[in-house]
Amino acid sequence: MVSFRSFARPRVLAPLTAVAVAAAFAGGRWYERVDTERRDEWADAKLLSTAIDSVRANALDSLPSEELIRRAVSGMLRELQDPYAALLRPDGFEKYRGTLKGDGQGLGLTLRREPRGIGVARVAPGSPAEAAGIRAGDRILAENGVAMGDDARRASARTNGNDSTRAANADVVLTLWRAPMEDTVQLSVKRTKWHLPAVSDQGLIADSVGYVRLATISARSSHELERAVEGVIQRGAKALVLDLRGNTGGLFEEGVRAAGLFLPRGAVVASLVGRGGTNTEPYRTRDSRWSTLPLTVLVDARTASAAEVIAAALRDHGRALLVGTPTYGKGLVQRVVRLSPDLSLRLTTARWLTPRGVSLARRAGKGAAAHGGLLPDVLLDEASRRDPYSVPDGWSAPAGRAVALVADSLAMHALREGWAVRPLPLLEGRLRTLLAQLAPATERDPLRRAEWVTTATRLAMVRMLEVERESEALLRYAVREDAALRAGLDVVAPGAEVAQLHPEPLPPLLSRRALGLRSLVR
């Protein structure tokens, strides 16, 4: 007689044995596959190592091992066809990191060519130049006793420490010509580390419309933007023009925070898509401040990356219209990895998507035929920021210098005589009346003569406002010369009043001799 127990043990053990055998077989296959992959990877690495050793040992014109490896990695990055991938040396890494941190470069001067030399168009807040007392409107005659010449780009490279022939950290002594008393002064500028403000301009461009230009997106840019917007609102702004023209981006997270200031809490600002199309959690608004403030955003072909994150989020949520030209179209995010103390690797690691799930493509084409980037709601032929001190396109260089000399001489005379720069219409009317008398006799065509007077009036106005450090008055005055800013103002506040032309009574006639213009105007 056979008991139940004698049959139960084999029936239980058989399945367990089968499972164990299957697991062992699967584990063996897995180990074999992993081992094969490891051997393949080692073979690939060995292939690269063998190639480098062969070049080093046999090539007629070889290079040191470190340089061979560096160039091999650079070649690998080129094959990725990633335009933003790069192998960074220590100086390149520090410069890249400094840009993202918001470190200022050089002395903080923006220079331009003027009829009598190199002029200071702008002094960055918090810069060494500002600390030394340099002002917009000064002219730089010499640096460390060496004349500056009349090449603005070269002068900027020298003064801001980008010239390879000079020490970037050396202090510098600048010889300046200062208006309106035409004094010559020497100032020593000490080169120090400083923070480049993310907000480069702010103020009221109309009685109830604020303007903020976010020039870069570095560390804490969103906080600087918040303070600037709070400032213009406290002064009475009930609508805002946010200028992102020329903003090439920066930190993705700061762009998200900046956009969130104008969106409802919890709104999706952007999403990241990693390798293989894997979506991360969407980035949402945390610190909403002005979710109902009337807003328009200015963009152009140089608006890119994190600046496009802001523009896309505000438009997708119906918070702002975009005014300008199609943006750059950089829908990618980079990451920097340290390979060694001397080398770092910058790679594109993700795409970012707009709240509607759109990935930006690189812009191509111009005007209405352009595709890629963000297409503005109000499309302009040209939207770039224009220097109000420039002469019209198509003018010859001699004609431009001549009108600038006349305008500069009149501006200096007006300042020495104590002319008030406010109200703007009064100042403009006085300058225009005098310049109509000083227009060259050769300009007999009424339209050409009117253009000459208008250009000279604008140059004289800008010069006086710069010297008097009337930055907000200059901002208001520049609205009329800036098509995108004018359109943005009209979108956000139709009918808003800006400085208008109001011809004033003719002031006492000034002779050309009194203005020192006898040899300039014929």
C-alpha positions as CSV (number, residue, x, y, z in Angstrom):
1,M,0.0,0.0,0.0
2,V,1.4,3.4,-1.1
3,S,0.8,6.4,1.2
4,F,-0.1,9.9,0.0
5,R,3.1,11.3,1.5
6,S,5.3,9.1,-0.8
7,F,3.7,10.8,-3.9
8,A,3.5,14.4,-2.5
9,R,7.3,15.1,-2.2
10,P,8.1,14.4,-5.9
11,R,5.1,16.4,-7.1
12,V,6.3,19.5,-5.1
13,L,10.0,19.2,-5.9
14,A,9.6,18.8,-9.6
15,P,8.2,22.3,-10.3
16,L,10.7,23.9,-7.9
17,T,13.5,22.1,-9.8
18,A,12.2,23.3,-13.1
19,V,12.0,26.9,-11.9
20,A,15.5,26.7,-10.5
21,V,16.8,25.4,-13.7
22,A,15.0,28.1,-15.7
23,A,16.3,30.8,-13.4
24,A,19.8,29.5,-13.7
25,F,19.5,29.4,-17.5
26,A,18.1,32.9,-17.6
27,G,20.7,34.2,-15.2
28,G,23.4,32.6,-17.3
29,R,22.1,34.2,-20.5
30,W,21.9,37.6,-18.7
31,Y,25.4,37.3,-17.4
32,E,26.6,36.2,-20.8
33,R,24.9,39.2,-22.4
34,V,26.3,41.6,-19.8
35,D,29.7,40.1,-20.1
36,T,29.6,40.4,-23.9
37,E,28.5,44.0,-23.7
38,R,31.3,44.7,-21.3
39,R,33.8,43.0,-23.6
40,D,32.4,45.0,-26.6
41,E,32.7,48.2,-24.7
42,W,36.2,47.3,-23.6
43,A,37.0,46.4,-27.2
44,D,35.7,49.8,-28.4
45,A,37.7,51.6,-25.7
46,K,40.7,49.5,-26.6
47,L,40.2,50.4,-30.3
48,L,40.3,54.1,-29.4
49,S,43.3,53.6,-27.2
50,T,45.1,51.5,-29.8
51,A,44.4,54.2,-32.5
52,I,45.8,57.0,-30.2
53,D,48.9,54.8,-29.4
54,S,49.4,54.1,-33.1
55,V,49.2,57.8,-34.0
56,R,51.5,58.8,-31.2
57,A,54.1,56.1,-32.1
58,N,54.0,56.2,-35.9
59,A,52.6,59.5,-37.2
60,L,55.2,61.7,-38.9
61,D,53.8,64.8,-37.2
62,S,52.3,63.5,-33.9
63,L,51.1,65.4,-30.9
64,P,51.4,64.9,-27.1
65,S,49.1,62.3,-25.7
66,E,46.9,64.8,-23.9
67,E,46.4,66.8,-27.0
68,L,45.6,63.7,-29.1
69,I,43.0,62.6,-26.6
70,R,41.5,66.1,-26.4
71,R,41.2,66.3,-30.2
72,A,39.7,62.8,-30.3
73,V,37.0,63.9,-27.9
74,S,36.5,67.1,-30.0
75,G,36.1,65.0,-33.1
76,M,33.5,62.8,-31.4
77,L,31.5,65.9,-30.4
78,R,31.6,67.2,-34.0
79,E,30.1,63.9,-35.2
80,L,27.2,64.4,-32.8
81,Q,26.2,67.4,-34.9
82,D,25.3,69.2,-31.7
83,P,26.0,72.9,-32.3
84,Y,26.2,73.5,-28.5
85,A,28.5,70.7,-27.6
86,A,32.0,71.7,-26.6
87,L,35.1,70.6,-24.8
88,L,35.9,73.4,-22.4
89,R,39.3,74.2,-21.0
90,P,39.5,75.9,-17.5
91,D,39.3,79.4,-18.9
92,G,36.3,78.5,-21.2
93,F,34.6,76.7,-18.3
94,E,35.0,79.7,-16.0
95,K,33.8,82.1,-18.6
96,Y,30.7,79.9,-19.3
97,R,30.0,79.5,-15.6
98,G,30.5,83.2,-15.0
99,T,28.0,84.0,-17.8
100,L,25.4,81.9,-16.1
101,K,26.2,83.4,-12.7
102,G,25.9,86.9,-14.1
103,D,29.5,87.9,-13.7
104,G,30.3,91.2,-15.4
105,Q,33.0,91.5,-18.0
106,G,35.6,94.2,-18.2
107,L,34.9,97.7,-16.9
108,G,31.2,97.7,-17.8
109,L,31.4,100.3,-20.6
110,T,29.4,100.4,-23.8
111,L,31.3,102.5,-26.3
112,R,30.5,104.0,-29.7
113,R,32.2,106.1,-32.4
114,E,31.4,109.8,-32.3
115,P,32.5,112.6,-34.5
116,R,35.1,113.7,-32.0
117,G,36.3,110.3,-30.9
118,I,35.1,107.3,-28.7
119,G,32.1,108.1,-26.6
120,V,30.6,106.3,-23.6
121,A,27.1,105.3,-24.5
122,R,26.3,103.4,-21.4
123,V,27.8,102.6,-18.0
124,A,26.6,99.3,-16.4
125,P,25.2,99.7,-12.9
126,G,27.5,98.2,-10.3
127,S,30.4,98.1,-12.7
128,P,34.0,99.3,-12.0
129,A,33.4,102.1,-14.4
130,E,30.4,103.4,-12.4
131,A,32.4,103.1,-9.2
132,A,35.2,105.2,-10.7
133,G,32.7,107.9,-11.7
134,I,32.6,107.5,-15.4
135,R,29.3,108.8,-17.0
136,A,27.4,108.2,-20.1
137,G,28.3,111.1,-22.4
138,D,32.0,111.1,-21.5
139,R,34.5,110.7,-24.3
140,I,37.6,108.6,-23.8
141,L,40.7,110.3,-25.1
142,A,43.3,107.9,-23.9
143,E,43.9,104.7,-21.9
144,N,47.0,104.6,-19.8
145,G,48.3,107.5,-21.8
146,V,47.7,105.8,-25.2
147,A,45.3,107.6,-27.5
148,M,42.1,105.6,-28.2
149,G,41.8,106.3,-31.9
150,D,38.3,106.2,-33.5
151,D,37.6,102.4,-33.8
152,A,34.8,101.7,-31.3
153,R,35.2,97.9,-31.5
154,R,38.9,98.0,-30.9
155,A,38.6,100.5,-28.1
156,S,35.9,98.4,-26.4
157,A,38.2,95.3,-26.6
158,R,41.1,97.3,-25.0
159,T,39.0,99.0,-22.3
160,N,37.0,96.0,-21.4
161,G,40.0,93.7,-21.1
162,N,39.4,91.5,-24.2
163,D,42.6,92.5,-25.9
164,S,45.2,89.6,-25.8
165,T,48.0,92.2,-25.7
166,R,47.1,93.4,-22.2
167,A,46.4,92.0,-18.8
168,A,42.7,91.4,-18.3
169,N,42.9,92.2,-14.5
170,A,45.2,95.3,-14.7
171,D,43.8,98.6,-13.4
172,V,43.5,101.3,-16.0
173,V,43.7,105.1,-16.1
174,L,41.3,106.7,-18.5
175,T,41.7,110.3,-19.8
176,L,38.2,111.7,-20.4
177,W,36.7,114.7,-22.1
178,R,33.6,115.7,-20.0
179,A,30.7,117.8,-21.2
180,P,29.3,120.4,-20.9
181,M,32.3,122.4,-19.6
182,E,34.7,120.5,-21.8
183,D,36.9,119.5,-18.9
184,T,39.6,116.9,-19.3
185,V,39.8,114.5,-16.3
186,Q,41.7,111.4,-15.4
187,L,40.1,108.5,-13.6
188,S,41.7,105.3,-12.3
189,V,39.4,102.3,-12.8
190,K,40.1,99.3,-10.5
191,R,39.2,96.0,-12.1
192,T,37.1,94.0,-9.7
193,K,34.5,91.2,-9.8
194,W,31.0,92.6,-10.3
195,H,27.5,91.5,-11.1
196,L,26.0,92.4,-14.4
197,P,22.4,93.2,-13.7
198,A,19.9,91.1,-15.7
199,V,17.6,94.2,-16.0
200,S,19.4,96.7,-18.1
201,D,16.6,99.4,-18.5
202,Q,13.4,100.2,-16.6
203,G,11.1,103.1,-16.3
204,L,7.8,104.6,-17.4
205,I,7.5,105.1,-21.1
206,A,4.0,106.6,-20.7
207,D,2.2,107.9,-17.6
208,S,0.7,104.5,-16.8
209,V,2.9,102.1,-18.8
210,G,6.0,100.5,-17.4
211,Y,9.0,99.2,-19.4
212,V,11.5,96.6,-18.3
213,R,14.2,95.2,-20.4
214,L,15.5,91.8,-19.3
215,A,18.8,91.6,-21.1
216,T,20.1,88.2,-19.8
217,I,18.9,85.3,-17.7
218,S,21.5,84.4,-15.2
219,A,21.4,83.4,-11.5
220,R,18.7,85.3,-9.6
221,S,17.5,87.1,-12.8
222,S,13.9,86.4,-11.9
223,H,14.3,88.2,-8.6
224,E,15.8,91.2,-10.4
225,L,12.9,91.2,-12.8
226,E,10.5,91.0,-9.9
227,R,12.1,94.0,-8.2
228,A,12.1,96.0,-11.4
229,V,8.4,95.3,-12.2
230,E,7.5,96.1,-8.6
231,G,9.3,99.4,-8.9
232,V,7.4,100.6,-12.0
233,I,4.1,99.5,-10.6
234,Q,4.7,101.5,-7.4
235,R,5.4,104.5,-9.6
236,G,2.0,104.1,-11.3
237,A,2.3,101.6,-14.1
238,K,-0.9,99.8,-14.8
239,A,0.5,97.9,-17.8
240,L,3.9,96.6,-18.8
241,V,6.1,96.2,-21.9
242,L,8.6,93.4,-21.3
243,D,11.6,93.7,-23.7
244,L,13.3,90.4,-24.5
245,R,15.1,91.6,-27.6
246,G,18.7,90.5,-27.8
247,N,18.3,88.2,-24.8
248,T,20.1,85.0,-25.8
249,G,18.9,83.2,-22.7
250,G,20.8,81.5,-19.9
251,L,19.5,79.3,-17.1
252,F,16.3,77.3,-17.9
253,E,15.0,77.3,-14.3
254,E,15.4,81.1,-14.1
255,G,13.4,81.5,-17.3
256,V,10.6,79.3,-15.7
257,R,10.6,81.4,-12.6
258,A,10.5,84.7,-14.5
259,A,7.5,83.6,-16.6
260,G,5.8,82.4,-13.5
261,L,5.6,85.9,-12.1
262,F,2.9,86.7,-14.7
263,L,1.0,83.4,-14.7
264,P,-1.6,81.9,-12.3
265,R,-0.1,79.6,-9.6
266,G,0.3,76.1,-10.8
267,A,0.3,76.9,-14.5
268,V,2.6,74.8,-16.7
269,V,5.5,77.0,-17.9
270,A,7.5,74.3,-19.8
271,S,8.4,70.6,-19.9
272,L,11.7,68.8,-20.5
273,V,12.0,65.8,-22.8
274,G,15.2,63.7,-22.2
275,R,16.9,61.1,-24.2
276,G,14.5,58.6,-25.8
277,G,11.5,60.9,-25.5
278,T,11.1,60.5,-21.8
279,N,9.1,63.3,-20.3
280,T,9.9,64.7,-16.9
281,E,7.5,66.4,-14.6
282,P,6.3,69.7,-16.1
283,Y,7.7,72.9,-14.6
284,R,4.9,74.9,-13.0
285,T,4.4,78.3,-11.6
286,R,5.2,78.7,-7.9
287,D,5.5,82.4,-7.2
288,S,2.7,84.1,-9.1
289,R,2.7,87.9,-8.7
290,W,0.9,89.7,-11.6
291,S,-1.3,87.2,-13.3
292,T,-3.7,89.8,-14.6
293,L,-1.4,92.7,-15.4
294,P,-1.8,93.8,-19.0
295,L,1.4,92.8,-20.7
296,T,3.1,92.7,-24.1
297,V,6.5,91.1,-24.9
298,L,9.0,92.4,-27.5
299,V,11.1,89.7,-29.3
300,D,13.6,89.6,-32.2
301,A,15.9,87.2,-34.0
302,R,18.3,87.1,-31.1
303,T,15.7,86.2,-28.5
304,A,16.6,82.6,-27.6
305,S,16.6,79.7,-25.1
306,A,15.4,80.7,-21.7
307,A,14.1,84.0,-23.0
308,E,11.9,82.0,-25.5
309,V,10.7,79.9,-22.5
310,I,9.3,83.2,-21.1
311,A,7.8,84.4,-24.3
312,A,6.2,81.0,-25.2
313,A,4.7,80.5,-21.8
314,L,3.1,84.0,-21.6
315,R,1.6,83.6,-25.1
316,D,0.4,80.1,-24.7
317,H,-1.5,81.0,-21.6
318,G,-3.0,84.1,-23.3
319,R,-1.1,86.5,-21.0
320,A,0.7,88.5,-23.7
321,L,1.0,89.2,-27.4
322,L,4.4,88.9,-28.9
323,V,5.6,91.9,-30.9
324,G,8.7,91.9,-33.2
325,T,10.4,89.4,-35.5
326,P,10.6,85.5,-35.3
327,T,12.8,84.4,-32.4
328,Y,16.0,82.3,-32.7
329,G,14.5,78.9,-32.0
330,K,16.7,77.3,-29.4
331,G,14.5,74.6,-27.8
332,L,17.4,72.7,-26.2
333,V,19.0,72.5,-22.8
334,Q,22.7,71.9,-22.1
335,R,24.5,70.3,-19.2
336,V,28.2,70.7,-18.2
337,V,30.1,67.6,-16.9
338,R,33.6,67.9,-15.4
339,L,35.9,65.3,-17.0
340,S,39.0,66.3,-15.1
341,P,40.4,69.4,-13.4
342,D,41.4,70.8,-16.8
343,L,38.5,69.7,-19.1
344,S,34.7,69.9,-19.0
345,L,32.2,68.6,-21.4
346,R,29.1,70.6,-22.5
347,L,26.3,68.5,-24.1
348,T,22.7,69.0,-25.1
349,T,20.8,66.7,-22.8
350,A,17.1,67.6,-23.3
351,R,14.5,69.5,-25.3
352,W,12.1,71.9,-23.7
353,L,8.5,72.1,-24.7
354,T,6.1,75.0,-24.6
355,P,2.9,74.6,-22.4
356,R,1.2,73.4,-25.6
357,G,3.8,70.7,-26.1
358,V,5.6,72.3,-29.0
359,S,9.4,71.9,-29.5
360,L,11.0,74.9,-31.1
361,A,13.0,74.5,-34.3
362,R,15.8,76.8,-35.4
363,R,14.5,79.9,-37.2
364,A,15.1,80.1,-41.0
365,G,14.1,82.8,-43.5
366,K,12.9,86.3,-42.9
367,G,9.7,88.3,-42.5
368,A,6.4,86.5,-43.2
369,A,8.3,83.6,-44.9
370,A,10.3,82.8,-41.7
371,H,9.6,79.5,-40.0
372,G,11.0,78.1,-36.7
373,G,11.3,79.9,-33.4
374,L,8.3,81.8,-32.1
375,L,6.3,83.8,-34.7
376,P,5.1,87.1,-33.2
377,D,1.5,88.0,-33.1
378,V,2.5,91.5,-34.4
379,L,5.1,90.8,-37.0
380,L,7.5,93.7,-38.0
381,D,10.1,93.9,-40.7
382,E,12.7,95.0,-38.2
383,A,12.5,94.9,-34.5
384,S,16.1,95.1,-33.2
385,R,17.0,97.8,-30.7
386,R,18.4,100.8,-32.4
387,D,21.0,103.2,-31.1
388,P,19.1,106.6,-31.0
389,Y,22.5,108.2,-31.8
390,S,22.7,106.6,-35.2
391,V,22.1,108.3,-38.5
392,P,19.6,107.0,-41.1
393,D,20.6,104.1,-43.3
394,G,22.0,105.1,-46.6
395,W,23.8,108.3,-45.4
396,S,27.4,108.5,-46.3
397,A,30.0,108.5,-43.6
398,P,31.0,112.1,-44.2
399,A,27.4,113.2,-44.1
400,G,26.9,111.3,-40.8
401,R,29.9,112.8,-39.2
402,A,29.0,116.3,-40.3
403,V,25.4,116.2,-38.9
404,A,26.7,114.7,-35.7
405,L,29.3,117.5,-35.3
406,V,26.6,120.1,-35.7
407,A,24.2,118.4,-33.3
408,D,27.0,117.9,-30.7
409,S,28.1,121.5,-30.9
410,L,24.5,122.8,-30.4
411,A,23.9,120.4,-27.5
412,M,27.1,121.6,-25.7
413,H,26.1,125.2,-26.3
414,A,22.6,124.5,-24.9
415,L,24.0,122.8,-21.8
416,R,26.5,125.6,-21.1
417,E,23.7,128.1,-21.5
418,G,21.6,126.2,-18.9
419,W,18.8,125.0,-21.1
420,A,16.4,122.8,-19.2
421,V,15.9,119.3,-20.7
422,R,12.4,119.1,-19.4
423,P,9.7,119.2,-20.7
424,L,11.0,117.2,-23.7
425,P,8.7,118.9,-26.2
426,L,10.0,122.3,-25.3
427,L,13.6,121.3,-25.6
428,E,13.0,119.5,-28.9
429,G,11.1,122.5,-30.3
430,R,14.0,124.9,-29.4
431,L,16.6,122.6,-30.9
432,R,14.6,122.0,-34.1
433,T,14.1,125.7,-34.7
434,L,17.8,126.5,-34.4
435,L,18.8,123.5,-36.5
436,A,16.5,124.6,-39.3
437,Q,18.6,127.7,-39.5
438,L,21.8,125.7,-39.5
439,A,20.9,123.2,-42.1
440,P,23.5,123.1,-45.0
441,A,22.7,125.3,-47.9
442,T,23.4,122.3,-50.2
443,E,20.3,120.5,-48.8
444,R,17.9,122.3,-51.1
445,D,15.4,119.4,-51.5
446,P,12.7,120.0,-48.9
447,L,12.5,116.3,-47.9
448,R,16.2,115.9,-47.6
449,R,16.4,119.2,-45.6
450,A,13.6,118.0,-43.3
451,E,15.4,114.7,-42.8
452,W,18.6,116.5,-41.9
453,V,16.9,118.7,-39.4
454,T,15.0,115.8,-37.8
455,T,18.2,113.7,-37.5
456,A,20.3,116.6,-36.1
457,T,17.5,117.3,-33.6
458,R,17.4,113.7,-32.4
459,L,21.2,113.5,-32.0
460,A,21.3,116.8,-30.1
461,M,18.5,115.6,-27.8
462,V,20.1,112.3,-27.1
463,R,23.5,114.0,-26.3
464,M,21.9,116.4,-23.9
465,L,19.8,113.7,-22.1
466,E,22.9,111.5,-21.8
467,V,25.1,114.2,-20.3
468,E,22.3,115.2,-17.9
469,R,21.8,111.6,-17.0
470,E,18.1,111.7,-17.8
471,S,17.8,108.0,-18.5
472,E,14.1,107.7,-18.2
473,A,13.5,110.9,-20.3
474,L,15.9,109.3,-22.9
475,L,13.9,106.1,-22.8
476,R,10.7,108.0,-23.4
477,Y,12.2,110.0,-26.2
478,A,13.6,106.8,-27.9
479,V,10.1,105.3,-28.2
480,R,9.5,107.2,-31.4
481,E,12.7,105.8,-32.9
482,D,11.9,102.2,-31.9
483,A,9.2,100.7,-34.1
484,A,8.9,97.6,-31.9
485,L,8.6,99.5,-28.7
486,R,6.1,101.9,-30.3
487,A,4.0,98.9,-31.5
488,G,4.3,97.2,-28.1
489,L,3.1,100.3,-26.3
490,D,0.2,100.6,-28.7
491,V,-0.8,97.0,-28.1
492,V,-0.8,97.2,-24.3
493,A,-2.1,100.7,-24.0
494,P,-3.8,102.1,-27.1
495,G,-3.6,105.8,-27.3
496,A,-1.0,106.2,-24.5
497,E,0.7,109.6,-24.7
498,V,4.4,109.8,-25.2
499,A,6.6,112.8,-25.9
500,Q,5.1,114.6,-28.9
501,L,6.4,117.4,-31.2
502,H,5.2,120.8,-30.2
503,P,7.1,123.6,-32.1
504,E,7.9,126.4,-29.8
505,P,8.4,130.1,-30.5
506,L,11.6,130.9,-32.2
507,P,14.4,131.6,-29.6
508,P,17.0,134.3,-30.2
509,L,18.9,133.6,-33.3
510,L,22.3,132.0,-32.6
511,S,25.1,132.6,-35.2
512,R,27.2,129.7,-36.5
513,R,30.2,131.5,-35.1
514,A,28.7,131.5,-31.6
515,L,28.2,127.7,-31.9
516,G,31.6,127.1,-33.4
517,L,30.0,125.8,-36.6
518,R,31.2,128.2,-39.2
519,S,33.6,125.6,-40.7
520,L,31.2,122.8,-40.4
521,V,28.0,124.1,-42.1
522,R,28.2,125.7,-45.6
